[in-house]
Amino acid sequence: MTKTGDKWQWIVGDAPPPLDPHSKVKHQLVRDYLYKYIGVLMANAKMPRLRLTLVDGFAGGGLYSDGQGTAPGSPLIMLKTAAEAEAYLNTSRIQTPREVDAQYHFVEVNPSSYEYLKHTLNAEGYGRDIGTKIALYNNKFETVCADIIAAAASRKAGQRAIFLLDQYAYDDIVMPTVANIFQNLQGAEVILTFNVDSLLTFLNDSKQFHTITRRIGLEPYINWRDIARLKAGSQWRQIIQRQISHGIWKASGARFMTLFFVTPQGNSPWSYWLVHLSNAYRANDVMKSVHWDHGNSFGHSLEAGLFQIGYEANKDMDVTLQTEMNFMEASAFDETLRTRSIVTLRDELPRLIHEQHDGVTFNDLIYQIANKTNATEKIIKESLNEAVATKELQALIEGGGQRAKGTSIRGTDILLPSRQKSIFMGYR
């Protein structure tokens, strides 16, 4: 192995590079998400087969050293996790086998690392699948993305695809490429790393950064006119983060986005984002649940309840001359944040529901707020417990009856403000 700057190069015959702690957690998240989501997609026991395309756009050599031996890289994690999920699905299905019919696309631009990846796959027993189930590309992801999309789209009932785009900085992947994925694959998801600190540290209203952000598709979403003034304020980082995160979401064309900070070791604990983009709410919720499972390794710096991404002048203290900002220091996904989320949503959600006088189904509510909260569906239901129990809100069951508590709410239930409570509390 050799290292150029901060990038490792795998060399056949040499030991693989070391696996740093935050990459280890990131790999565990990919593994847990894929395993959980396959289970969700095949929750219907009568579903015999799931066709799935798994893409690693920055595959590396497929193997790391972890101090105790070797550890799998993301290509091996994808292969092994799909097999483990299939095996679990068949533990209770003796008569009718269930299949995870996955096709894999592994992309690595470095020739030496690409050869190491082929060597790793052969050594792990996957050599026979190269050229059939596994497609390898010694190229840039941007160059071969259209071919991968076409291959996934050509599979009958096989447009479910997960793209892992673990770029090193922030400009190896341009947002038009991500948008192209969502435009052409109905069931696509993208897991994208974005080194926001690398961009923010040097960002300024210069021709250079206009060119860079225009190329990656984020230029229109940055408040260039006020950037110098914003960077002079104490909250500049959080403000510009909102703009960039809003830009990633809008430019991608995805319906749902979750965005979390990865915690590396060292003096910069909130250095890059792990972004999950999808058009399926259930995928969004599963990813949030995985982040909560790894609470101390991920964080966010937005509000505990409902938040807005993008620039909000009425929350800019340099505009309003007020200090009651809702921006927060970065917080880990721990029990403290969970409790604060429930308490905050307990106040905010009834008010939101009261604004919808004809009521709203629970499904519609969670779709509306999915991009405005880091809370999972389970946490949202818990936050509605008090309002439902005290009859501030009614949770009407399809076909008749009411729920007695928030945790029993189902997607088709209609949430309505209680008329008497509305009058008493001053709602109209």
C-alpha positions in Angstrom: 0.0 0.0 0.0 1.1 3.6 -0.6 -0.5 6.9 0.3 -0.8 10.0 -1.9 -1.9 12.9 0.2 -4.7 11.4 2.3 -5.7 8.8 -0.3 -4.6 5.1 0.0 -3.6 3.0 -2.9 -3.9 -0.7 -2.7 -1.0 -2.8 -4.2 -1.3 -6.6 -4.8 1.2 -8.3 -2.6 1.3 -5.6 0.0 -0.8 -5.4 3.2 -4.1 -3.5 2.8 -4.3 0.0 4.3 -5.6 0.5 7.9 -9.3 1.0 8.6 -9.8 4.2 10.6 -12.5 4.2 13.3 -15.0 6.5 11.5 -14.7 4.4 8.3 -15.4 1.3 10.4 -18.6 2.9 11.7 -19.6 4.0 8.2 -19.1 0.5 6.9 -21.2 -0.8 9.8 -24.0 1.6 8.9 -24.0 0.5 5.3 -24.2 -3.1 6.4 -27.0 -2.5 8.9 -29.0 -0.3 6.5 -28.8 -2.8 3.7 -29.7 -5.7 6.0 -32.6 -3.9 7.5 -34.0 -2.5 4.3 -33.9 -5.9 2.5 -36.0 -7.1 5.4 -38.4 -4.2 5.0 -38.7 -4.7 1.2 -39.4 -8.4 1.7 -41.7 -8.0 4.7 -44.5 -9.6 2.7 -43.8 -13.3 3.2 -45.4 -14.1 -0.1 -42.8 -12.1 -2.0 -40.4 -14.8 -3.5 -37.7 -12.5 -5.0 -36.2 -9.1 -4.6 -34.3 -7.8 -7.6 -31.7 -5.3 -6.4 -28.8 -3.4 -7.9 -25.9 -2.4 -5.5 -23.4 0.1 -6.7 -20.1 1.2 -5.1 -18.8 4.2 -6.9 -15.5 4.4 -5.0 -14.8 0.8 -4.3 -11.1 0.8 -3.4 -9.3 -2.5 -3.0 -12.1 -4.2 -1.0 -10.0 -5.0 2.0 -8.5 -3.2 5.1 -6.3 -4.1 8.0 -7.8 -3.4 11.4 -5.1 -4.3 13.9 -6.4 -7.8 14.4 -6.2 -9.0 10.8 -8.2 -7.9 7.8 -11.6 -6.2 7.6 -13.9 -6.1 4.5 -14.3 -3.0 2.5 -17.7 -1.9 1.1 -17.8 -4.2 -1.9 -17.4 -7.3 0.3 -19.9 -5.8 2.8 -22.5 -5.5 0.1 -21.9 -9.1 -1.1 -21.9 -10.7 2.3 -24.8 -8.7 3.7 -27.2 -9.5 0.8 -26.3 -13.2 1.3 -26.9 -13.0 5.1 -30.2 -11.2 4.6 -31.3 -13.9 2.1 -30.3 -16.7 4.5 -32.3 -15.1 7.3 -35.4 -14.7 5.1 -35.2 -18.5 4.4 -34.9 -19.6 8.0 -38.7 -19.7 8.3 -39.5 -20.4 4.6 -38.7 -24.0 4.1 -41.2 -24.8 1.3 -40.8 -21.7 -0.9 -37.2 -20.3 -1.1 -36.9 -16.6 -1.1 -34.2 -14.9 -3.1 -32.3 -11.6 -3.0 -31.4 -11.4 -6.7 -28.6 -8.8 -6.5 -26.4 -7.4 -9.3 -23.3 -5.5 -8.3 -21.4 -2.7 -9.9 -18.0 -1.8 -8.4 -16.1 1.2 -9.7 -12.5 2.0 -8.9 -10.5 4.6 -10.9 -7.0 3.8 -9.6 -5.5 0.9 -11.7 -3.5 -0.6 -8.8 -6.4 -0.5 -6.4 -8.7 -1.9 -9.2 -6.3 -4.9 -9.6 -6.3 -5.4 -5.8 -10.1 -5.4 -5.8 -10.1 -8.2 -8.5 -7.6 -10.1 -6.4 -9.7 -9.7 -3.3 -12.9 -10.8 -5.0 -11.1 -13.9 -6.4 -9.6 -14.7 -3.0 -13.0 -14.4 -1.3 -14.6 -16.8 -3.7 -16.4 -14.3 -5.9 -14.2 -14.7 -9.0 -16.8 -16.8 -10.8 -19.4 -14.0 -10.5 -17.2 -11.4 -12.2 -18.8 -10.6 -15.5 -22.2 -12.1 -14.5 -23.5 -10.9 -11.1 -20.5 -8.5 -10.6 -19.5 -5.8 -13.0 -16.1 -4.1 -12.4 -15.1 -0.7 -13.9 -11.6 0.7 -13.9 -12.9 4.3 -14.5 -14.4 7.3 -12.8 -17.9 6.8 -11.5 -19.1 9.9 -13.4 -17.9 8.3 -16.7 -19.7 4.9 -16.2 -22.8 6.0 -14.3 -25.0 6.1 -17.3 -24.0 2.5 -18.2 -24.8 1.4 -14.7 -28.2 3.1 -14.8 -29.0 1.5 -18.1 -28.0 -2.0 -16.7 -30.2 -1.5 -13.7 -33.1 -0.1 -15.7 -33.0 -3.1 -18.0 -33.7 -5.6 -15.3 -37.3 -6.7 -15.2 -38.9 -5.4 -12.0 -35.4 -4.5 -10.9 -35.2 -0.8 -10.6 -34.4 -0.8 -6.9 -30.9 0.3 -6.6 -28.6 1.6 -3.9 -25.6 3.8 -4.9 -22.9 4.2 -2.4 -20.9 7.2 -3.4 -18.2 7.5 -0.7 -16.2 10.4 -2.4 -13.2 11.7 -0.6 -14.0 15.5 -0.8 -17.1 17.2 -2.2 -16.5 17.6 -5.9 -16.0 14.1 -7.3 -19.7 13.7 -7.7 -21.8 16.4 -9.4 -25.5 16.8 -8.5 -26.7 16.5 -12.1 -25.3 12.9 -12.0 -27.3 12.2 -8.9 -30.4 13.7 -10.4 -29.9 11.5 -13.5 -30.0 8.4 -11.2 -33.4 9.5 -9.7 -34.8 10.5 -13.1 -34.1 7.1 -14.6 -34.5 4.6 -11.8 -37.8 4.7 -9.9 -36.5 2.8 -6.8 -33.1 4.4 -6.6 -31.3 5.5 -3.4 -28.0 7.4 -3.0 -25.7 7.3 0.1 -23.3 10.2 -0.5 -20.4 11.5 1.6 -19.8 15.2 1.4 -16.8 16.8 3.0 -18.6 20.0 4.0 -15.7 21.3 6.2 -13.4 21.1 3.2 -15.8 23.4 1.2 -16.8 25.7 4.0 -13.3 26.5 5.2 -12.3 28.2 2.0 -15.7 29.2 0.5 -15.8 32.8 -0.6 -17.5 34.9 -3.3 -14.7 34.4 -5.9 -14.7 33.3 -9.5 -12.9 30.0 -8.4 -15.7 29.0 -6.0 -18.5 30.1 -8.3 -16.9 27.8 -10.9 -16.5 24.9 -8.5 -20.0 25.1 -7.1 -21.5 25.6 -10.5 -19.8 22.4 -11.8 -21.2 20.3 -8.9 -24.6 21.9 -9.2 -24.8 23.9 -5.9 -24.1 27.5 -7.0 -27.7 28.7 -7.1 -28.3 27.7 -3.5 -25.6 29.7 -1.8 -26.3 33.3 -0.7 -23.2 34.7 -2.4 -24.2 38.3 -1.9 -24.0 38.0 1.9 -21.4 35.3 2.3 -18.6 37.7 3.6 -21.0 39.2 6.1 -22.2 35.7 7.2 -18.7 34.4 7.6 -18.0 37.3 9.9 -20.8 36.2 12.3 -20.6 33.6 14.9 -23.3 31.4 13.3 -21.9 31.5 9.8 -21.1 27.8 9.6 -24.6 26.6 10.5 -26.2 29.2 8.2 -24.2 28.2 5.1 -24.6 24.5 6.0 -28.4 25.0 5.7 -27.9 26.5 2.2 -25.7 23.7 1.0 -27.8 20.9 2.4 -30.9 22.5 0.8 -29.0 22.6 -2.4 -28.0 18.9 -2.3 -31.7 18.0 -1.7 -33.2 20.2 -4.4 -30.5 19.6 -7.0 -30.7 15.8 -6.5 -34.4 15.6 -7.4 -35.0 13.2 -4.6 -38.1 13.4 -2.5 -36.5 12.6 0.8 -33.2 13.3 2.4 -31.5 12.6 5.7 -28.2 14.3 6.5 -25.9 13.5 9.4 -22.4 14.4 10.5 -19.8 11.6 10.8 -17.6 11.8 13.8 -14.0 11.2 13.0 -11.2 11.2 15.5 -9.1 14.3 15.9 -9.7 18.0 16.4 -12.4 18.3 13.8 -15.2 16.1 15.1 -17.9 17.2 12.6 -16.0 17.2 9.3 -18.2 15.6 6.7 -21.8 14.7 6.0 -23.3 11.3 5.3 -26.3 12.1 3.1 -29.1 9.6 2.2 -31.4 10.5 -0.7 -34.4 8.5 -1.8 -37.9 8.7 -3.2 -39.3 6.2 -0.7 -40.3 7.3 2.8 -39.7 3.9 4.2 -36.1 4.0 3.1 -35.7 7.4 4.8 -37.1 6.1 8.0 -34.9 2.9 8.0 -31.8 5.1 7.5 -32.8 7.3 10.4 -33.3 4.3 12.7 -29.8 3.1 11.8 -28.3 6.4 12.7 -30.0 6.3 16.0 -28.6 2.8 16.5 -25.1 4.2 16.1 -25.9 7.3 18.1 -22.5 8.3 19.4 -20.9 8.1 15.9 -23.3 10.5 14.1 -24.6 13.9 14.9 -26.5 16.9 13.5 -26.6 20.6 14.3 -30.2 21.4 13.5 -33.2 21.6 15.9 -34.4 18.6 17.9 -38.0 18.9 16.6 -38.9 20.4 13.2 -36.4 22.4 11.2 -35.9 24.1 7.9 -32.9 23.8 5.6 -32.0 26.6 3.3 -31.3 30.2 4.2 -33.7 31.9 6.6 -33.1 35.6 7.0 -35.5 35.8 10.0 -33.1 33.4 11.8 -30.0 35.3 11.0 -28.9 37.3 14.0 -26.9 39.7 11.9 -30.2 40.6 10.1 -32.6 40.5 13.0 -30.1 41.8 15.7 -31.6 39.1 18.0 -29.8 36.3 19.6 -32.5 33.7 20.0 -31.2 31.6 17.1 -32.5 28.0 16.7 -29.1 26.8 15.4 -27.5 24.3 17.7 -24.1 23.0 18.5 -23.6 19.5 16.9 -25.4 16.9 18.9 -24.9 13.1 19.0 -27.9 10.8 18.6 -28.2 9.8 22.2 -30.9 9.4 24.8 -30.7 13.1 25.6 -31.4 14.1 22.0 -34.2 11.5 21.8 -35.9 12.9 24.9 -35.5 16.5 23.6 -36.9 15.5 20.2 -40.0 13.9 21.8 -40.6 16.9 24.1 -40.2 19.4 21.2 -42.4 17.4 18.8 -45.0 17.0 21.5 -45.5 20.8 21.2 -45.0 21.3 17.5 -47.0 18.5 15.9 -50.4 19.3 17.5 -50.0 22.9 16.3 -49.1 21.6 12.8 -52.2 19.3 12.8 -54.4 22.1 14.1 -53.5 24.1 11.0 -55.0 21.3 8.8 -58.7 21.8 9.7 -59.9 18.8 7.7 -57.4 16.5 9.4 -54.5 14.7 7.9 -53.6 11.0 7.7 -50.6 9.9 9.7 -48.9 8.8 6.5 -49.4 12.3 5.0 -48.1 13.9 8.1 -44.9 11.9 8.2 -44.3 12.5 4.5 -44.7 16.3 5.1 -42.2 16.4 7.9 -39.7 13.7 6.9 -37.2 16.2 5.6 -37.7 18.5 8.6 -36.8 16.1 11.4 -34.3 13.6 12.4 -36.9 11.7 14.4 -37.9 8.3 13.3 -41.5 7.3 12.8 -41.4 5.5 16.2 -40.2 8.7 17.9 -42.9 10.7 16.1 -45.6 8.4 17.4 -44.3 8.6 21.0 -44.4 12.4 20.7 -48.1 12.2 19.9 -48.9 10.0 23.0 -49.9 12.9 25.3 -52.1 14.8 22.7 -54.0 11.6 21.8 -54.4 10.5 25.4 -55.7 13.9 26.6 -58.0 14.2 23.5 -56.3 17.3 22.3 -56.0 15.3 19.1 -58.3 12.6 17.7 -56.7 9.6 15.9 -59.6 8.2 13.9 -59.3 4.6 12.7 -60.3 3.8 9.1 -63.6 2.0 9.5 -64.5 3.4 12.9 -63.1 4.0 16.3 -60.3 6.0 17.9 -56.8 5.3 19.1 -56.1 5.7 22.8 -52.4 6.5 22.4 -50.0 7.8 19.9 -47.8 4.7 19.7 -50.7 2.6 18.3 -51.4 5.0 15.4 -51.3 3.5 11.9 -50.6 5.1 8.6 -54.3 5.4 7.4 -55.5 6.9 10.7 -56.8 10.5 10.4 -55.4 13.0 12.9 -57.9 15.7 13.8 -57.9 18.5 16.4 -60.6 18.0 19.0 -63.1 20.8 18.5 -63.6 21.5 22.2 -59.8 21.5 22.8 -59.3 23.7 19.8 -61.7 26.4 21.1 -60.3 26.1 24.6 -56.7 26.5 23.4 -57.5 29.4 21.0 -57.1 27.5 17.7 -59.4 28.5 14.9 
